[in-house]
Amino acid sequence: MPQTEQPLVGHLTELRKRLMYTLGIILVGFLASWGFSELLFDFMRSPIQPYLPTDGLVFTAPMDKFLAHIKVSLLSGVIITSPFWVYQLWAFIAPALYKDEKKFGIFFILFGTSLFLTGVSFVYFVVYPMAFKFLMTFGGEVDKPMITIKEYLSFFITTTLVFGAAFEMPLVFTILARVGVVSESFLRKNRRYAIVILAAMSAMFTPPDIISMVLMMGPMILLYELSIVLVSIFGKKIETDT
C-alpha cells in the first residue's frame, strides 16, 4: 500500500473504532434507561401535556407506544452518556494536536459535555414551553389537538439533539483553531455570513414560529461570539507554534 494512503487508512480505522465505542456506550445508556422508560416518557410529554385535551398523546398503531419507550430510552442513553462519547471524540482528534495541546483533554470533555447538556436543558425548559404555549393556543380554543406519540417524539428527539449539537459550536471552532483551520480574524470577517447561516438553521430546525426561531438564533449568535473569544485565546498558539 502506498505511503500516502497510510494516514487516510489509519484515520478511517480510528474513526470506525471510535464510532463503535460510541455506539456501545450509548447502548449501555439505553439499557440503563430502559427500566425508567415510563418516567422518561412522562418527562418528555410534560412540556406539551397542559395543552392536550385528554391529558395525553394518542397513538394510531399497536407498536407505537412500545417504539416510543425505545426512542425515549435511546435519547436518554445519548444524554446520560455524553461525557463518555465526548471523550471518544477527543480521543479521535487528539493525535492531530501537539503534545502540549493534549493536556486540554479534561477541559475538552468537561466543556463539551456542559455545552451539550446546556443545549438540551435550554430547549426543554425555555424553548418548548414558550413554543407550545404559542402553537397550541393559537387561533382560539374551539379546535382541539390530537397529537400522536410518533409525531411528537420525532419532533422532540430531533429538536433536542439539534439544540444539544448546536451548543457545541464554541468547542468545534476552538478545535478548528488549534489545528489551524480557522482563526479569530476569519470568524470576525465572516460574522455577517455566519448570522445568516445561523438564522437559516434556526428556521429549519425549530417549530414553525418566530418565537422558537428567535430562541434558537439568539443563543447561537452569543455562542458564535463566545467562539471568537475562545479562538482568540486558544488560537494564538497556532501562530507561535507555526
N, C-alpha and C positions, 0 to 999 in steps of 0.2 A: 504494500500500500504506500502511495507517495507520502512524503513527509508533510506536504502541505495539507493533506487530508486528515492527518492525525489529530490536530487540535479540534477540528469540527466534529470528528467522530467521538473524541473524548468528551466534548461539551454535550453532545446528544446523549451519550451514555449516562453522563452525570445527571442530565435533565430527566431522563427516564427514571433513574434511581430515585431522585428527589420526588418526582410525581408519584411513584409507587409508595414511597414512605408517607407522603401527604395523604393519599387515599386510605392507607392503612390507619393513619392517625384519626382521620375523620370517621372511619368505620368504628373505631373504638369509641369515639364520642357519640356516634349514632347508637351503639349498643348500650352505652351508659345512659343515654337519654330515653331509650325506649320504655323503660319502666315508669317514666314520668310523662309519657306522651299525652295523657288526658289533661294533666295540669298545664303542660306546654300548649296544648290546643286551646284551652280556656284563656291562657295568657295572650296568645296570638289573636284570638277572637275579640278580646276585650276592647280594642280601640273602636271597633265598628258596632259592638253589641248594643250600645244605647239607642241606636237608630234602626234596629231590627224589630219589626212588629211582633214577632214571635219569640224575641229574645235569643234567637239562634239562627244559624245558617241553614240552608236546605241542601239536599243532595238528590241527584236525579238518576244515579246508578248504584247498584248494590255494593260495588267496590269502592265508591268514592270516599266513604268515611275511613275505611281501612287504609287506603292510599294516603289520606290526609295525615294520619298518625305517622306513617312512614316519612312523609315530607317534613312534618314539624320536628320529628326526631333527627332527621338529616340536617335541617337548618340549625337545630340546637347543637348537633355534633360539630358543625363548622365553627360555630361561635365559641363554644367552650374549649375547643382545641386550638384556638387561634394562636396562642404563644408557640405551640409546637410546629404548626405549619409555617408560621413566620420564620421560625428557626431554620426550617428546610429551605426557605427562600434565601436566607442569609448564607447557609452552607453552600448553596449553588453559586452565589455571586462572589463569595469571599476569595476564592482563588484568583479572581481578576484584580484584587486590590493589592496594594503594597503591604509589606509585612507589618509595618507600624499602624496601618489603617485597620487591620483585623481586630485591633483592640476595641473597636467600636461595636463589636458583636452584641454585647449586652444592651447597649444603647439602642441598636437597631431593633432587637427583639422587643424590648420594653416600649419603645416609641411606636413601632409598627403595630403592636398589639393594642396599645392605648388609642391610636388613631382609628383602628378598625372598630373597636368597641364604642368609641365616641360616636362614630358614624351610625352604628346600629342603634345606639341609645337615642341619638338625636332624631332619627326618623320615627322611632317608636313613640317617644314621649312628646315630641314637638310637632313633627310633620303630620303624622296620622291623625291625631285629634283635631287639628285645625282643618285638614283636608276633608275628613269625613263629615265634620260639622257643616262645612260649606256644601259639599256634594250631596249629602243625604238629606239636607233640609231645603235645598234649592228648589224653587217652584211651588212651595206650599206643602201641605200635609195631606192632600187628597190622595195622591198616588203613594202606594206602599212598596217598598223594595222587597225583592225576593233574590237575595244574593246566595249563589251556590258556593259550597265549600271549595269546589275545584277552581272556580274563577277567583275567589277571594285569596286563596292560598297562593295561586300563581302570581297574582299581583303583589301580595305581601312578601313572599320569599324573594321575588325578583327585585323589588324596590329596596328591601332591607339589605340585600347583598350589594346592590349598586351603591347605596349610600356608604356602606362599610368600605367598599373598594375605593370609592371616590375620595374618602377622607385620607387615604394613603398617599395622596398627591405630594405632600411635603417630603415624605420618605423617598418616594420614587425620584423626585428631582434631586434630592441630596445625593442619592447613589449615582445618578447620572452625572452629577457634577464631580463626584470623586473619581469617576473613570474617564472624565474629560469630554463627555458628550454635550453637556450644556454648561453655561456659565451665568453669572449674575447679569452681565450686560445683555446676554441673549434673552433672558427672561424679561428684563426691563424693556428691551427694544420691542419685543413681541407681545407686550401686555395686552394691547387692544385686540389683537387677534385671539389671544387666549380667552379674553372675556366673551368674545363672540362664540367661540367653541364651547365654553362653559355654559353659555345661555342656551345653545342648541342642545347640549347634553341634558341640561336641566329640563327643557321642554320635552325631550324624548323619554326620559326615564322617570318622570313623576306623573301623578294623576293629572288629567287634562283640566287644570285650573291654574289661574295665575298665582294663587296663594302658595301652592306646592312648588311651583317653579321658582318663585322668589325665595322660598325657604331653603331650596337646594342651592340656588345660584349665589345667594348671599354668603353662606359658609364656604362655597367653592372659591369665591373671589378672595376671601380672607385667607384661605389655605394657600392660594397662589401667592399672596403677598408674604405669608409665612415661609413659603418655599424660597422666595427671593432672599429673605433674611438668612435662612439656613444655608443656602448655596453661597451667600457672601461670606459666611463664617467657615464652613467646611470645604467650600470650593477653592479657597485661596491656596490651599496646599498643592493643588494641581499645578498652578503656575510656578511655585517654588520647586516642586519636585521635577518638573519637566524643563 
